[in-house]
């Protein structure tokens, strides 16, 4: 009998302790939400009364100077990457019209895009489809070099 009274008394004491702790936690939560509501209302009132600060204009992207070969006429003509023969012919045409440096730069840009352009997934045919009809200058601009 004494054992049951002790268990009942211990259980009752723990329930009262938890009830008091939960009440304190609930009161603290209510106080915090009231403070947050007051702070939000104050900041909204401040925002309507305050002037918006002026933002500076975004900086223009720095224009890179053109290489000497980029002004060649062939660098402004669209390339034909529809087949393997046309790709070779387009690179040779760039080599003849603008020089070896231009052809090497375009080939390096194509290789760079093949590796780092995630939309083509290292698939040469997808890359060639993407570059078909672009000018060599546009291809070079795609790698931002």
ChimeraX commands (.cxc) that place a marker at each C-alpha (Angstrom):
marker #1 position 0.00,0.00,0.00 radius 0.5
marker #1 position 2.73,2.41,0.93 radius 0.5
marker #1 position 4.43,1.63,-2.37 radius 0.5
marker #1 position 1.34,2.64,-4.38 radius 0.5
marker #1 position 0.97,5.91,-2.44 radius 0.5
marker #1 position 4.62,6.74,-3.12 radius 0.5
marker #1 position 4.21,6.03,-6.86 radius 0.5
marker #1 position 1.00,8.08,-7.04 radius 0.5
marker #1 position 2.59,11.00,-5.17 radius 0.5
marker #1 position 5.68,10.93,-7.40 radius 0.5
marker #1 position 3.55,10.84,-10.56 radius 0.5
marker #1 position 1.39,13.73,-9.28 radius 0.5
marker #1 position 4.49,15.77,-8.44 radius 0.5
marker #1 position 6.00,15.19,-11.88 radius 0.5
marker #1 position 2.74,16.15,-13.59 radius 0.5
marker #1 position 2.55,19.39,-11.63 radius 0.5
marker #1 position 6.18,20.14,-12.45 radius 0.5
marker #1 position 5.61,19.55,-16.18 radius 0.5
marker #1 position 2.42,21.58,-16.13 radius 0.5
marker #1 position 4.25,24.53,-14.59 radius 0.5
marker #1 position 7.14,24.18,-17.05 radius 0.5
marker #1 position 4.81,24.05,-20.04 radius 0.5
marker #1 position 2.90,27.07,-18.80 radius 0.5
marker #1 position 6.17,29.04,-18.49 radius 0.5
marker #1 position 7.22,27.93,-21.99 radius 0.5
marker #1 position 3.84,28.88,-23.43 radius 0.5
marker #1 position 3.98,32.28,-21.74 radius 0.5
marker #1 position 7.50,32.89,-23.09 radius 0.5
marker #1 position 6.35,31.87,-26.57 radius 0.5
marker #1 position 3.39,34.25,-26.39 radius 0.5
marker #1 position 5.67,37.08,-25.24 radius 0.5
marker #1 position 8.11,36.41,-28.07 radius 0.5
marker #1 position 5.39,36.38,-30.72 radius 0.5
marker #1 position 3.94,39.62,-29.34 radius 0.5
marker #1 position 7.37,41.25,-29.49 radius 0.5
marker #1 position 7.87,39.99,-33.03 radius 0.5
marker #1 position 4.49,41.37,-34.11 radius 0.5
marker #1 position 5.31,44.74,-32.51 radius 0.5
marker #1 position 8.72,44.81,-34.21 radius 0.5
marker #1 position 7.21,43.94,-37.59 radius 0.5
marker #1 position 4.62,46.67,-37.26 radius 0.5
marker #1 position 7.28,49.19,-36.26 radius 0.5
marker #1 position 9.54,48.28,-39.19 radius 0.5
marker #1 position 6.60,48.47,-41.61 radius 0.5
marker #1 position 5.73,51.93,-40.31 radius 0.5
marker #1 position 9.36,52.97,-40.64 radius 0.5
marker #1 position 9.56,51.62,-44.16 radius 0.5
marker #1 position 6.54,53.60,-45.31 radius 0.5
marker #1 position 7.85,56.80,-43.74 radius 0.5
marker #1 position 11.46,56.44,-44.89 radius 0.5
marker #1 position 12.68,57.28,-48.39 radius 0.5
marker #1 position 14.14,54.49,-50.45 radius 0.5
marker #1 position 17.88,54.98,-50.82 radius 0.5
marker #1 position 19.02,55.43,-54.37 radius 0.5
marker #1 position 21.00,52.55,-55.75 radius 0.5
marker #1 position 23.98,53.12,-57.98 radius 0.5
marker #1 position 23.64,52.01,-61.56 radius 0.5
marker #1 position 25.07,48.55,-62.25 radius 0.5
marker #1 position 28.58,48.60,-63.60 radius 0.5
marker #1 position 28.92,48.00,-67.30 radius 0.5
marker #1 position 30.75,44.86,-68.32 radius 0.5
marker #1 position 34.27,45.63,-69.37 radius 0.5
marker #1 position 34.65,45.44,-73.11 radius 0.5
marker #1 position 37.75,43.49,-73.99 radius 0.5
marker #1 position 39.82,44.91,-76.81 radius 0.5
marker #1 position 39.54,42.96,-79.99 radius 0.5
marker #1 position 42.44,40.92,-81.25 radius 0.5
marker #1 position 43.77,41.94,-84.65 radius 0.5
marker #1 position 42.36,38.80,-86.28 radius 0.5
marker #1 position 38.84,39.45,-84.98 radius 0.5
marker #1 position 38.33,42.30,-87.41 radius 0.5
marker #1 position 38.86,40.01,-90.42 radius 0.5
marker #1 position 35.80,39.58,-92.61 radius 0.5
marker #1 position 35.74,35.80,-92.19 radius 0.5
marker #1 position 35.31,36.22,-88.41 radius 0.5
marker #1 position 31.90,37.85,-88.99 radius 0.5
marker #1 position 30.59,35.15,-91.33 radius 0.5
marker #1 position 28.47,32.31,-89.99 radius 0.5
marker #1 position 30.14,28.91,-89.72 radius 0.5
marker #1 position 28.63,25.70,-91.04 radius 0.5
marker #1 position 28.91,22.89,-88.50 radius 0.5
marker #1 position 26.32,20.61,-90.10 radius 0.5
marker #1 position 28.77,17.79,-90.93 radius 0.5
marker #1 position 32.35,16.75,-90.19 radius 0.5
marker #1 position 33.54,17.94,-93.61 radius 0.5
marker #1 position 31.85,21.32,-93.15 radius 0.5
marker #1 position 33.48,21.73,-89.73 radius 0.5
marker #1 position 36.92,21.13,-91.22 radius 0.5
marker #1 position 36.14,23.44,-94.14 radius 0.5
marker #1 position 34.96,26.19,-91.77 radius 0.5
marker #1 position 38.11,25.96,-89.66 radius 0.5
marker #1 position 40.26,26.00,-92.82 radius 0.5
marker #1 position 38.36,29.03,-94.10 radius 0.5
marker #1 position 39.05,30.84,-90.81 radius 0.5
marker #1 position 42.71,29.82,-91.06 radius 0.5
marker #1 position 42.99,31.20,-94.62 radius 0.5
marker #1 position 41.04,34.39,-93.96 radius 0.5
marker #1 position 42.26,35.39,-90.48 radius 0.5
marker #1 position 45.36,33.30,-89.90 radius 0.5
marker #1 position 46.53,30.40,-87.79 radius 0.5
marker #1 position 46.10,32.28,-84.52 radius 0.5
marker #1 position 42.41,32.87,-85.22 radius 0.5
marker #1 position 41.81,29.25,-86.19 radius 0.5
marker #1 position 43.62,28.05,-83.06 radius 0.5
marker #1 position 41.58,30.38,-80.86 radius 0.5
marker #1 position 38.30,29.20,-82.37 radius 0.5
marker #1 position 39.35,25.54,-82.05 radius 0.5
marker #1 position 40.39,26.12,-78.42 radius 0.5
marker #1 position 37.05,27.84,-77.76 radius 0.5
marker #1 position 35.21,24.84,-79.21 radius 0.5
marker #1 position 37.26,22.47,-77.06 radius 0.5
marker #1 position 36.61,24.63,-73.99 radius 0.5
marker #1 position 32.85,24.66,-74.64 radius 0.5
marker #1 position 32.86,20.91,-75.17 radius 0.5
marker #1 position 34.23,20.43,-71.66 radius 0.5
marker #1 position 32.61,23.27,-69.69 radius 0.5
marker #1 position 29.23,23.83,-71.38 radius 0.5
marker #1 position 26.93,21.66,-69.30 radius 0.5
marker #1 position 24.08,21.90,-71.79 radius 0.5
marker #1 position 25.97,19.77,-74.32 radius 0.5
marker #1 position 27.29,17.18,-71.88 radius 0.5
marker #1 position 30.56,16.61,-73.77 radius 0.5
marker #1 position 28.60,15.53,-76.83 radius 0.5
marker #1 position 30.33,16.96,-79.91 radius 0.5
marker #1 position 27.25,16.72,-82.10 radius 0.5
marker #1 position 25.15,18.70,-79.62 radius 0.5
marker #1 position 27.89,21.32,-79.42 radius 0.5
marker #1 position 28.15,21.56,-83.20 radius 0.5
marker #1 position 24.36,21.92,-83.45 radius 0.5
marker #1 position 24.53,24.71,-80.87 radius 0.5
marker #1 position 27.37,26.52,-82.68 radius 0.5
marker #1 position 26.01,26.02,-86.21 radius 0.5
marker #1 position 25.21,29.40,-87.74 radius 0.5
marker #1 position 27.19,31.45,-85.23 radius 0.5
marker #1 position 30.14,33.59,-86.24 radius 0.5
marker #1 position 33.65,32.84,-84.96 radius 0.5
marker #1 position 33.53,36.10,-82.99 radius 0.5
marker #1 position 30.31,34.92,-81.29 radius 0.5
marker #1 position 31.96,31.59,-80.46 radius 0.5
marker #1 position 34.89,33.41,-78.89 radius 0.5
marker #1 position 32.50,35.65,-76.96 radius 0.5
marker #1 position 30.75,32.58,-75.53 radius 0.5
marker #1 position 33.85,31.69,-73.53 radius 0.5
marker #1 position 34.39,35.29,-72.36 radius 0.5
marker #1 position 38.07,35.33,-73.14 radius 0.5
marker link #1:1,2 radius 0.2
marker link #1:2,3 radius 0.2
marker link #1:3,4 radius 0.2
marker link #1:4,5 radius 0.2
marker link #1:5,6 radius 0.2
marker link #1:6,7 radius 0.2
marker link #1:7,8 radius 0.2
marker link #1:8,9 radius 0.2
marker link #1:9,10 radius 0.2
marker link #1:10,11 radius 0.2
marker link #1:11,12 radius 0.2
marker link #1:12,13 radius 0.2
marker link #1:13,14 radius 0.2
marker link #1:14,15 radius 0.2
marker link #1:15,16 radius 0.2
marker link #1:16,17 radius 0.2
marker link #1:17,18 radius 0.2
marker link #1:18,19 radius 0.2
marker link #1:19,20 radius 0.2
marker link #1:20,21 radius 0.2
marker link #1:21,22 radius 0.2
marker link #1:22,23 radius 0.2
marker link #1:23,24 radius 0.2
marker link #1:24,25 radius 0.2
marker link #1:25,26 radius 0.2
marker link #1:26,27 radius 0.2
marker link #1:27,28 radius 0.2
marker link #1:28,29 radius 0.2
marker link #1:29,30 radius 0.2
marker link #1:30,31 radius 0.2
marker link #1:31,32 radius 0.2
marker link #1:32,33 radius 0.2
marker link #1:33,34 radius 0.2
marker link #1:34,35 radius 0.2
marker link #1:35,36 radius 0.2
marker link #1:36,37 radius 0.2
marker link #1:37,38 radius 0.2
marker link #1:38,39 radius 0.2
marker link #1:39,40 radius 0.2
marker link #1:40,41 radius 0.2
marker link #1:41,42 radius 0.2
marker link #1:42,43 radius 0.2
marker link #1:43,44 radius 0.2
marker link #1:44,45 radius 0.2
marker link #1:45,46 radius 0.2
marker link #1:46,47 radius 0.2
marker link #1:47,48 radius 0.2
marker link #1:48,49 radius 0.2
marker link #1:49,50 radius 0.2
marker link #1:50,51 radius 0.2
marker link #1:51,52 radius 0.2
marker link #1:52,53 radius 0.2
marker link #1:53,54 radius 0.2
marker link #1:54,55 radius 0.2
marker link #1:55,56 radius 0.2
marker link #1:56,57 radius 0.2
marker link #1:57,58 radius 0.2
marker link #1:58,59 radius 0.2
marker link #1:59,60 radius 0.2
marker link #1:60,61 radius 0.2
marker link #1:61,62 radius 0.2
marker link #1:62,63 radius 0.2
marker link #1:63,64 radius 0.2
marker link #1:64,65 radius 0.2
marker link #1:65,66 radius 0.2
marker link #1:66,67 radius 0.2
marker link #1:67,68 radius 0.2
marker link #1:68,69 radius 0.2
marker link #1:69,70 radius 0.2
marker link #1:70,71 radius 0.2
marker link #1:71,72 radius 0.2
marker link #1:72,73 radius 0.2
marker link #1:73,74 radius 0.2
marker link #1:74,75 radius 0.2
marker link #1:75,76 radius 0.2
marker link #1:76,77 radius 0.2
marker link #1:77,78 radius 0.2
marker link #1:78,79 radius 0.2
marker link #1:79,80 radius 0.2
marker link #1:80,81 radius 0.2
marker link #1:81,82 radius 0.2
marker link #1:82,83 radius 0.2
marker link #1:83,84 radius 0.2
marker link #1:84,85 radius 0.2
marker link #1:85,86 radius 0.2
marker link #1:86,87 radius 0.2
marker link #1:87,88 radius 0.2
marker link #1:88,89 radius 0.2
marker link #1:89,90 radius 0.2
marker link #1:90,91 radius 0.2
marker link #1:91,92 radius 0.2
marker link #1:92,93 radius 0.2
marker link #1:93,94 radius 0.2
marker link #1:94,95 radius 0.2
marker link #1:95,96 radius 0.2
marker link #1:96,97 radius 0.2
marker link #1:97,98 radius 0.2
marker link #1:98,99 radius 0.2
marker link #1:99,100 radius 0.2
marker link #1:100,101 radius 0.2
marker link #1:101,102 radius 0.2
marker link #1:102,103 radius 0.2
marker link #1:103,104 radius 0.2
marker link #1:104,105 radius 0.2
marker link #1:105,106 radius 0.2
marker link #1:106,107 radius 0.2
marker link #1:107,108 radius 0.2
marker link #1:108,109 radius 0.2
marker link #1:109,110 radius 0.2
marker link #1:110,111 radius 0.2
marker link #1:111,112 radius 0.2
marker link #1:112,113 radius 0.2
marker link #1:113,114 radius 0.2
marker link #1:114,115 radius 0.2
marker link #1:115,116 radius 0.2
marker link #1:116,117 radius 0.2
marker link #1:117,118 radius 0.2
marker link #1:118,119 radius 0.2
marker link #1:119,120 radius 0.2
marker link #1:120,121 radius 0.2
marker link #1:121,122 radius 0.2
marker link #1:122,123 radius 0.2
marker link #1:123,124 radius 0.2
marker link #1:124,125 radius 0.2
marker link #1:125,126 radius 0.2
marker link #1:126,127 radius 0.2
marker link #1:127,128 radius 0.2
marker link #1:128,129 radius 0.2
marker link #1:129,130 radius 0.2
marker link #1:130,131 radius 0.2
marker link #1:131,132 radius 0.2
marker link #1:132,133 radius 0.2
marker link #1:133,134 radius 0.2
marker link #1:134,135 radius 0.2
marker link #1:135,136 radius 0.2
marker link #1:136,137 radius 0.2
marker link #1:137,138 radius 0.2
marker link #1:138,139 radius 0.2
marker link #1:139,140 radius 0.2
marker link #1:140,141 radius 0.2
marker link #1:141,142 radius 0.2
marker link #1:142,143 radius 0.2
marker link #1:143,144 radius 0.2
marker link #1:144,145 radius 0.2
view
